[in-house]
Amino acid sequence: MSAIDLVRRAYADYGAAGPLQANPRWWHESLELDEGSAFPDGTVVRGRAAVARRLQDRHAISGGTALRVIALTDLGGGQVLAHLRMQARGRASGLVMPFDWWHVLTVRDDQIVRVRDFADRDSAVAAVAGP
């Protein structure tokens, strides 16, 4: 299976089951999530279970629902750029607003081994391109 097909299936599973129940078939046991500066409290989380908990916490904080994949781009070398949109609900206002961000995912041996968060597409592409 190609990296882009695997990522597409992983997001579909994630959207249907949520981070705590998402199929470990897609996520490597030593999965790394690098939030970079995409989120104010961005950190690096290691391990499939720890990443699932972190993502669950992010959903709870944002009131996030309805994760949608806007676009997937094969960057080669097992890397995929994902443009994502989540509907976030304001705690006080109840207002629902779209929140876009980007992932660069690294696929190895038919599993996602690394996910890097970015606030915009240009930053994500520049990180992959290097200096």
Secondary structure by P-SEA (a helix, b strand, c coil): ccaaaaaaaaaaaaaacccccccccccccbbbbbbcccccbbbbbccaaaaaaaaaaaaaaaccccccccccccccccbbbbbcccccccccccbbbbbbbccbbbbccccccbbbbbccaaaaaaaaacc
